[in-house]
Amino acid sequence: MPAAQAAEPSYTLPLTNAVNTIPVAAEDRTGYNRKEAFGDWIDADRDGCNTRAEVLLAEAIEPPAVSGRCTLTGSLWYSWYDDTEVTKTDIDHMVPLAEAWDSGASQWTRQRRVEYANYLGDDRHLVAVSQRSNRQKSDQDVTTWIVPDNPSQRCRYLSDQVAIKLAWELNVDPAEQAAMRTIAEECPDTDVTVNPVP
């Protein structure tokens, strides 16, 4: 049985350089079906808590009560997208599943896409945020949605998006690259650390 492929080492770049490192290609949503392409939340470590619950547990401001088959109640989360504390939250894929499909994931195996949808190896990949902000964002890329009104949060959001795109070897289309470059100009002191995924 072959050994598992090792990840390349992490690396750090200025945000502008990192944006220019992402491959540029046309995007195509042909054939996309979220559930068929990426599946559901899984319980990778078989501890009774699926990926969604794992993120909620990890990001809770106050530890929730855990009962039964990992039912969580009575907690509080900080949604940094809109700088607010919430008692009900969604889990956002920093690079949305449909956007990942458009950007190269359509060529992956389904197993690889399920791994992407449930990836816990980088805290930036899945984020507990307010239901409002997650539903506003939906499957949009930075050409049409970015966290509002707060320059430092905008820089963080773009940095995290770029890190995920590079880690998973996803591309951007020309309009997305242009939007990223414009936002990156507002963030001259922001670096991006990329953790390549094996």
C-alpha positions as CSV (number, residue, x, y, z in Angstrom):
1,M,0.0,0.0,0.0
2,P,1.6,3.3,-1.0
3,A,2.5,5.8,1.7
4,A,0.2,8.9,2.1
5,Q,1.4,11.8,0.1
6,A,3.0,14.4,2.3
7,A,2.0,18.1,2.1
8,E,4.4,20.6,0.8
9,P,5.8,22.9,3.5
10,S,3.9,26.1,4.5
11,Y,5.1,29.3,3.0
12,T,4.3,33.0,3.4
13,L,3.9,35.8,0.8
14,P,2.8,39.4,0.8
15,L,-0.9,39.5,-0.1
16,T,-0.4,41.2,-3.5
17,N,2.2,38.6,-4.5
18,A,0.0,35.8,-3.3
19,V,-2.9,37.0,-5.4
20,N,-0.7,37.1,-8.5
21,T,0.4,33.5,-7.8
22,I,-3.1,32.0,-8.2
23,P,-3.6,30.5,-11.7
24,V,-6.0,32.4,-13.9
25,A,-8.6,30.4,-15.9
26,A,-12.2,30.6,-17.1
27,E,-14.7,29.3,-14.6
28,D,-17.5,26.9,-15.5
29,R,-20.4,25.7,-13.3
30,T,-21.6,23.1,-15.8
31,G,-22.9,20.0,-14.0
32,Y,-22.7,21.4,-10.5
33,N,-24.9,19.8,-7.8
34,R,-23.8,20.6,-4.3
35,K,-24.8,17.3,-2.6
36,E,-23.7,15.1,-5.5
37,A,-20.4,16.9,-5.8
38,F,-19.4,17.5,-2.2
39,G,-21.7,15.2,-0.1
40,D,-22.8,16.0,3.5
41,W,-21.0,16.8,6.7
42,I,-19.0,13.7,7.8
43,D,-17.6,12.4,11.1
44,A,-14.0,11.8,10.0
45,D,-12.7,10.9,13.5
46,R,-15.8,8.9,14.4
47,D,-16.2,10.6,17.8
48,G,-19.9,11.2,17.2
49,C,-19.6,14.9,16.1
50,N,-19.7,15.7,12.4
51,T,-17.6,18.5,10.8
52,R,-20.1,21.2,11.5
53,A,-20.3,20.3,15.2
54,E,-16.5,20.2,15.4
55,V,-16.2,23.8,14.0
56,L,-18.9,25.0,16.4
57,L,-17.1,23.4,19.4
58,A,-13.8,24.8,18.3
59,E,-15.0,28.4,17.8
60,A,-17.5,28.7,20.6
61,I,-16.9,31.7,22.9
62,E,-18.7,29.8,25.7
63,P,-18.6,25.9,25.6
64,P,-21.9,24.5,24.5
65,A,-23.6,21.7,26.3
66,V,-23.2,18.5,24.4
67,S,-25.8,15.7,24.6
68,G,-26.9,12.6,22.8
69,R,-25.3,12.2,19.4
70,C,-23.4,15.5,19.6
71,T,-26.4,17.8,20.0
72,L,-25.0,21.3,21.0
73,T,-27.1,23.8,23.0
74,G,-26.6,27.1,24.8
75,S,-23.5,28.7,23.4
76,L,-22.3,31.9,21.8
77,W,-20.1,32.5,18.8
78,Y,-18.3,35.6,17.4
79,S,-19.1,36.2,13.7
80,W,-16.1,38.2,12.5
81,Y,-17.7,38.7,9.1
82,D,-20.1,41.2,10.7
83,D,-18.4,41.9,14.0
84,T,-21.3,40.5,16.1
85,E,-21.9,37.7,18.7
86,V,-24.6,35.2,17.8
87,T,-26.4,32.3,19.4
88,K,-27.3,30.7,16.1
89,T,-24.7,30.2,13.4
90,D,-23.9,28.8,10.0
91,I,-20.7,27.2,9.0
92,D,-19.2,29.0,6.0
93,H,-16.7,27.5,3.5
94,M,-14.3,30.4,3.1
95,V,-14.1,29.5,-0.6
96,P,-17.7,28.4,-1.2
97,L,-18.3,24.9,-2.6
98,A,-19.8,26.2,-5.9
99,E,-16.9,28.6,-6.3
100,A,-14.4,25.7,-5.6
101,W,-16.2,23.7,-8.3
102,D,-15.9,26.6,-10.8
103,S,-12.3,27.0,-9.9
104,G,-11.0,23.5,-10.5
105,A,-12.7,21.1,-8.0
106,S,-15.0,19.8,-10.8
107,Q,-11.9,17.9,-12.0
108,W,-11.3,16.3,-8.7
109,T,-12.5,12.9,-7.5
110,R,-15.6,13.0,-5.4
111,Q,-13.6,11.8,-2.4
112,R,-11.3,14.8,-2.8
113,R,-14.4,17.1,-2.9
114,V,-15.8,15.5,0.3
115,E,-12.5,16.1,1.9
116,Y,-12.6,19.7,0.8
117,A,-16.1,20.2,2.2
118,N,-15.1,18.8,5.6
119,Y,-11.5,20.0,5.9
120,L,-10.4,20.8,9.5
121,G,-6.7,21.0,8.8
122,D,-6.7,24.8,8.5
123,D,-8.8,27.0,10.9
124,R,-9.5,29.5,8.0
125,H,-11.2,26.9,5.8
126,L,-14.5,26.6,7.7
127,V,-15.8,29.5,9.8
128,A,-18.7,29.8,12.2
129,V,-20.5,33.1,11.2
130,S,-23.9,34.6,11.5
131,Q,-26.7,33.1,9.5
132,R,-27.3,36.5,7.9
133,S,-23.8,37.0,6.6
134,N,-23.4,33.4,5.4
135,R,-26.7,33.6,3.5
136,Q,-25.8,37.0,2.0
137,K,-22.4,35.6,0.8
138,S,-23.9,32.3,-0.4
139,D,-21.7,31.1,-3.3
140,Q,-20.3,34.4,-4.3
141,D,-16.6,35.2,-4.9
142,V,-14.9,38.5,-4.1
143,T,-16.2,40.2,-7.3
144,T,-19.6,40.4,-5.7
145,W,-19.3,39.9,-1.9
146,I,-16.7,40.7,0.7
147,V,-17.1,41.5,4.4
148,P,-18.4,45.0,4.7
149,D,-17.2,48.3,6.1
150,N,-14.1,47.2,8.1
151,P,-10.7,47.5,6.3
152,S,-8.8,45.2,8.6
153,Q,-11.5,42.5,8.2
154,R,-11.6,42.9,4.5
155,C,-7.8,42.3,4.4
156,R,-8.3,39.2,6.6
157,Y,-11.1,37.9,4.4
158,L,-9.1,38.3,1.2
159,S,-6.0,36.8,2.8
160,D,-7.9,33.8,4.0
161,Q,-9.6,33.3,0.6
162,V,-6.2,33.5,-1.2
163,A,-4.7,31.1,1.3
164,I,-7.4,28.5,0.6
165,K,-7.3,28.9,-3.1
166,L,-3.5,28.4,-3.1
167,A,-3.6,25.5,-0.6
168,W,-6.0,23.6,-2.8
169,E,-4.6,24.7,-6.1
170,L,-7.8,26.4,-7.2
171,N,-7.8,29.1,-9.9
172,V,-9.4,32.5,-10.3
173,D,-11.1,34.0,-13.3
174,P,-9.9,37.3,-14.7
175,A,-12.6,39.4,-13.0
176,E,-11.9,37.7,-9.6
177,Q,-8.2,38.3,-10.0
178,A,-8.9,42.0,-10.7
179,A,-11.1,42.4,-7.7
180,M,-8.5,40.6,-5.5
181,R,-5.8,42.9,-6.8
182,T,-7.9,46.0,-6.0
183,I,-8.6,44.9,-2.4
184,A,-5.0,43.8,-1.9
185,E,-3.9,47.3,-2.7
186,E,-5.7,48.4,0.5
187,C,-3.7,45.9,2.5
188,P,0.0,46.7,2.0
189,D,1.1,45.2,5.3
190,T,-0.9,41.9,5.0
191,D,0.9,38.6,4.5
192,V,-0.6,35.3,3.5
193,T,0.6,32.0,5.0
194,V,-0.4,29.1,2.8
195,N,-0.6,25.5,4.1
196,P,-0.7,23.2,1.0
197,V,-3.1,20.3,1.3
198,P,-1.6,16.9,0.3
